[in-house]
Amino acid sequence: MSTDFYREGAPALDTKAPTGPIAERWEQRRFSGRLVNPANRRKLRVIVVGTGLAGASAAATLGELGYRVANYCFQDSSRRAHSIAAQGGINAAKNYRNDGDSVHRLFYDTVKGGDFRSRESNVHRLAEVSTEIIDQCVAQGVPFAREYGGLLDNRSFGGAQVSRTFYARGQTGQQLLLGAYQALQRQVAAGTVDLHTRHEMLELIIVEGKARGIVVRDLVTGEISTELADAVVLATGGYGNVYFLSTNAMGCNVTAGWRAHRKGAYFANPCYTQIHPTCIPQSGEHQSKLTLMSESLRNDGRVWVPKKKGDDRHPADIPEDERDYYLERRYPAFGNLVPRDIASRAAKVVCDEGHGVGPGGLGVYLDFAGAIERLGKKAVEAKYGNLFDMYERITGENPYERPMRIYPAVHYTMGGLWVDYDLSSNIPGLFVAGEANFSDHGANRLGASALMQGLSDGYFVLPNTISDYLADGPFDALDETHEDVVAARKDVDDRISFFLNNDGDRTVDSFHRELGKIMWEYCGMERTDEGLRKAIGLIRGLKDEFYRRVKVTGKAEALNQELEKAGRVADFLELGELMCIDALHRTESCGGHFRAESQTEDGEAKRDDDNFSYVAAWEYGEDAPVLHKEALEFEYVKPTQRSYK
Ligand SMILES: Cc1cc2nc3c(=O)[nH]c(=O)nc-3n(C[C@H](O)[C@H](O)[C@H](O)COP(=O)(O)OP(=O)(O)OC[C@H]3O[C@@H](n4cnc5c(N)ncnc54)[C@H](O)[C@@H]3O)c2cc1C
C-alpha cells in the first residue's frame, strides 16, 4: 500500500458504538444516553446549518423539544434546499406489498449495496427508523402516492428485489421538504427556531476544543457576523459539485464541511462518489448542470444499446435481435434494477466498446415501448409524466415515441465529515447530519436511501443523541470579544479581502470547470494509480494558479455571487486533492470507487477486505493529510463478492 502524499495516524474509534444484539443496539444507546430536563432545554442554544431534509427536520425537532435553535441556509427560502430536487422516492421496510421485506432485509440490502464498507450498527438503526419516518410524514400530510384501496403505493429501486420505495409522483423530495418546512415554520412561529435565509457559514468557531459557533455572511448585505451556541449541527448536503458538472443544484458546495475539516474535523471516505446511471447526456461545452432522470424509471424502462457498433439507425428501426439489453443479459436476477454503481459502469463499458448512441456515442437507451404497450400510455404518464415532460423540454425528443438517451453523471457523495454512532464529529459539540456526514451508505448508496437517511438523522437520531452532549451544558458564556471568536472572524475577513484585491485575470468558473474536468477524467467512474497521481499534480498546479490569477469582481458589502463562488471553489480545490489521495491510497475497488487495477475476470469491482475493511478518516494537515483508520466489523452480513446475477 502506498503512503505517498499522506501520513498515517492512530486508529479512529467510535466510542459511542453500542454492542450486543444488533436489533437492540439503538434502543440501548437511547437508554444509556443522558437526557436534558425540559426546563433546562430553554437554556441551551443549538445552531443548525442547513434547511434540507436533514437540517429542517433536525431544527424543527430540536425546537419542538424546547431547545433554542438558530437555523441557516444560503438560499432565499429554506424550501429551496437541494433536497427539493429529489424525484424518485424514499425507502422504508413497511412490507405493505407482502413481498418478503423486513427491517433485516433492508439492513442486509444496504450493507451489501454499500459493498461492505459501512457500519452494521448504523445501517440497522437506519432500517429500523425507516418505518417511523413514513408514519411521521403521513401524519404531516405528505401526499404519498396511494393504491386504489388507500394503502401507500410502493415501487422498486436498484439493489432490491422488493418494492419498498414510497413516492409522491416524481417530486418526493419536494413533498417531504414541504412537510419538514411546515414542522419548521411551526417552531418559527412558536419562537423556538430563528430562521436565517441567505446566510452562508464561512467558518466554524472552536473554543477550548469545543464547537461553539459559526461565522456567517449575509449574502444580501455582505455583513459578517458571529453566532454562538452550545452545539453546532452541520446538515449542509453533499459535495458532488467538485466535479463542476453534476445533478446537484448549482449552489451545493463543501465549504461548511471543509472549514470544519480545516479546524480538525475528520473527513471520511472522500473518494466515494456516486455516479448515477440515468442522467441526460451532456450536450455541449457550455453546460453547467446535468439533469437526473429518476431511477424509478428503471422499474418500467429497459436499458439497451445496438449490438452493431456505431449503429445510427432510428431506434425504432433496430429489430429486437439486434439490441443488447446488457443489464438483463449480465445480471438476470436484478436486470435493469441493479445498483447504481453496477449500472453506471456497465453503461461505460458498452459505450467504451463503441455501442453508445447519440452525440459522441456517450449514451444508452432507456426504452418505455414495452411498458406503454403493456400498461398503456396513460398509466405510464401517471407514474412518470413529469419526468417525461422534463426530458422532452431539455432534449426536444418525445420519450413516449423514442427511447430516452441516458448516460452516467455525478450525483451523490457517500463521503463526508466523519461521525460516530451519535452523529458527533471528533470535535466535541460538532454534529453532522444528512448527506454532509459519511454515514450509512458505505461505498455505494442505494437509490431512495438518502432521503431516508436525512430524515432519520434529523427527526429521530440526532435529537436523541445530542442530549447526551448537551446534558453537560450550558457551557461557559461567550461573547464576540473572545479571542477565538475574533480570530475566526478575522480569517473570514482576510479571505474575502484577498479575493477582492487579487489582481487576477481568470474567472472563478473557469477554474471550477477545469477542476471538474480533472476530477471526472481521473477520479470519476474509473480510477488508476497513474491517473490519480497525475490528477494530484494537476490540482496542485491549478490551485497555485487560482490564487495568482483569480479575478473576483464587485464588492464585499453587497450581493456578490462571484465572491461566494470564489470561496467555494477554493475549498473544492483542496477537497479535490484529498479525494484523489483517498482514491489513490485505496488500491481496491468497492462500490462507486472502481480502481482499474482491481477487478474480477468479468470486470466487476474486486474488494480487498484483508487490507481495506475500514473507514478512511482524514485529518487535515498543513503539509500532508493524516489517515486514521476505523476498522469495520461484520457480524451479521458476512462480506462476500457482491453478485446481482
Ligand atoms: C436530482 C436529484 C434527485 C435525487 N433523488 C433522490 C431520491 O429520489 N431519493 C433519495 O433518497 N435521494 C435522492 N437524491 C439525494 C438526496 O436528494 C440528497 O442526498 C438529500 O436531499 C440531501 O439532503 P440534505 O438535507 O443532507 O442536504 P441538502 O438538501 O442539500 O441541504 C443542504 C442545506 O445546507 C445549506 N448549506 C450548505 N452549505 C451552507 C453554508 N456554508 N452556509 C449556510 N447554509 C449552507 C443549504 O442552504 C441547504 O439548506 C437526489 C439527489 C439529486 C441531486
The ligand as an SDF file (V2000), in Angstrom:
LIG
                    3D

 53 58  0  0  0  0  0  0  0  0999 V2000
  -31.6040   15.4190   -8.7790 C   0  0  0  0  0  0  0  0  0  0  0  0
  -31.5480   14.5930   -7.5280 C   0  0  0  0  0  0  0  0  0  0  0  0
  -32.5310   13.6630   -7.2570 C   0  0  0  0  0  0  0  0  0  0  0  0
  -32.4820   12.8970   -6.0980 C   0  0  0  0  0  0  0  0  0  0  0  0
  -33.4600   11.9870   -5.8520 N   0  0  0  0  0  0  0  0  0  0  0  0
  -33.4160   11.2550   -4.7170 C   0  0  0  0  0  0  0  0  0  0  0  0
  -34.4420   10.3240   -4.4190 C   0  0  0  0  0  0  0  0  0  0  0  0
  -35.3980   10.1670   -5.1700 O   0  0  0  0  0  0  0  0  0  0  0  0
  -34.3540    9.6180   -3.2760 N   0  0  0  0  0  0  0  0  0  0  0  0
  -33.3220    9.7610   -2.4040 C   0  0  0  0  0  0  0  0  0  0  0  0
  -33.2940    9.1070   -1.3690 O   0  0  0  0  0  0  0  0  0  0  0  0
  -32.3420   10.6670   -2.6550 N   0  0  0  0  0  0  0  0  0  0  0  0
  -32.3670   11.4040   -3.7770 C   0  0  0  0  0  0  0  0  0  0  0  0
  -31.3660   12.3040   -4.0340 N   0  0  0  0  0  0  0  0  0  0  0  0
  -30.3710   12.5810   -2.9990 C   0  0  0  0  0  0  0  0  0  0  0  0
  -30.9970   13.4620   -1.9150 C   0  0  0  0  0  0  0  0  0  0  0  0
  -31.8730   14.3870   -2.5140 O   0  0  0  0  0  0  0  0  0  0  0  0
  -29.9690   14.2340   -1.1060 C   0  0  0  0  0  0  0  0  0  0  0  0
  -28.9320   13.3940   -0.7080 O   0  0  0  0  0  0  0  0  0  0  0  0
  -30.6130   14.8200    0.1350 C   0  0  0  0  0  0  0  0  0  0  0  0
  -31.7860   15.5210   -0.1840 O   0  0  0  0  0  0  0  0  0  0  0  0
  -29.6490   15.7290    0.8650 C   0  0  0  0  0  0  0  0  0  0  0  0
  -30.3350   16.3290    1.9340 O   0  0  0  0  0  0  0  0  0  0  0  0
  -29.5440   17.1860    2.9980 P   0  0  0  0  0  0  0  0  0  0  0  0
  -30.5620   17.7230    3.9350 O   0  0  0  0  0  0  0  0  0  0  0  0
  -28.4380   16.3830    3.5730 O   0  0  0  0  0  0  0  0  0  0  0  0
  -28.8710   18.3620    2.1580 O   0  0  0  0  0  0  0  0  0  0  0  0
  -29.5000   19.4840    1.1870 P   0  0  0  0  0  0  0  0  0  0  0  0
  -30.9010   19.2470    0.8620 O   0  0  0  0  0  0  0  0  0  0  0  0
  -28.5100   19.6390    0.0830 O   0  0  0  0  0  0  0  0  0  0  0  0
  -29.4730   20.7790    2.0670 O   0  0  0  0  0  0  0  0  0  0  0  0
  -28.2790   21.4380    2.3800 C   0  0  0  0  0  0  0  0  0  0  0  0
  -28.6320   22.6730    3.1690 C   0  0  0  0  0  0  0  0  0  0  0  0
  -27.4420   23.2120    3.6990 O   0  0  0  0  0  0  0  0  0  0  0  0
  -27.3900   24.6040    3.4230 C   0  0  0  0  0  0  0  0  0  0  0  0
  -25.9840   24.9680    3.3450 N   0  0  0  0  0  0  0  0  0  0  0  0
  -24.9730   24.3010    2.7330 C   0  0  0  0  0  0  0  0  0  0  0  0
  -23.8050   24.9410    2.9500 N   0  0  0  0  0  0  0  0  0  0  0  0
  -24.0900   26.0180    3.7060 C   0  0  0  0  0  0  0  0  0  0  0  0
  -23.2930   27.0570    4.2540 C   0  0  0  0  0  0  0  0  0  0  0  0
  -21.9660   27.1010    4.0940 N   0  0  0  0  0  0  0  0  0  0  0  0
  -23.9250   28.0340    4.9660 N   0  0  0  0  0  0  0  0  0  0  0  0
  -25.3020   28.0080    5.1560 C   0  0  0  0  0  0  0  0  0  0  0  0
  -26.0750   27.0210    4.6770 N   0  0  0  0  0  0  0  0  0  0  0  0
  -25.4720   26.0420    3.9610 C   0  0  0  0  0  0  0  0  0  0  0  0
  -28.1570   24.7850    2.1390 C   0  0  0  0  0  0  0  0  0  0  0  0
  -28.5980   26.1140    2.0310 O   0  0  0  0  0  0  0  0  0  0  0  0
  -29.2860   23.7800    2.3580 C   0  0  0  0  0  0  0  0  0  0  0  0
  -30.2930   24.3910    3.1370 O   0  0  0  0  0  0  0  0  0  0  0  0
  -31.4030   13.0620   -5.2000 C   0  0  0  0  0  0  0  0  0  0  0  0
  -30.4040   13.9950   -5.4790 C   0  0  0  0  0  0  0  0  0  0  0  0
  -30.4510   14.7270   -6.6440 C   0  0  0  0  0  0  0  0  0  0  0  0
  -29.3150   15.6310   -6.9550 C   0  0  0  0  0  0  0  0  0  0  0  0
  1  2  1  0
  2  3  1  0
  2 52  2  0
  3  4  2  0
  4  5  1  0
  4 50  1  0
  5  6  2  0
  6  7  1  0
  6 13  1  0
  7  8  2  0
  7  9  1  0
  9 10  1  0
 10 11  2  0
 10 12  1  0
 12 13  2  0
 13 14  1  0
 14 15  1  0
 14 50  1  0
 15 16  1  0
 16 17  1  0
 16 18  1  0
 18 19  1  0
 18 20  1  0
 20 21  1  0
 20 22  1  0
 22 23  1  0
 23 24  1  0
 24 25  2  0
 24 26  1  0
 24 27  1  0
 27 28  1  0
 28 29  2  0
 28 30  1  0
 28 31  1  0
 31 32  1  0
 32 33  1  0
 33 34  1  0
 33 48  1  0
 34 35  1  0
 35 36  1  0
 35 46  1  0
 36 37  1  0
 36 45  1  0
 37 38  2  0
 38 39  1  0
 39 40  1  0
 39 45  2  0
 40 41  1  0
 40 42  2  0
 42 43  1  0
 43 44  2  0
 44 45  1  0
 46 47  1  0
 46 48  1  0
 48 49  1  0
 50 51  2  0
 51 52  1  0
 52 53  1  0
M  END
$$$$
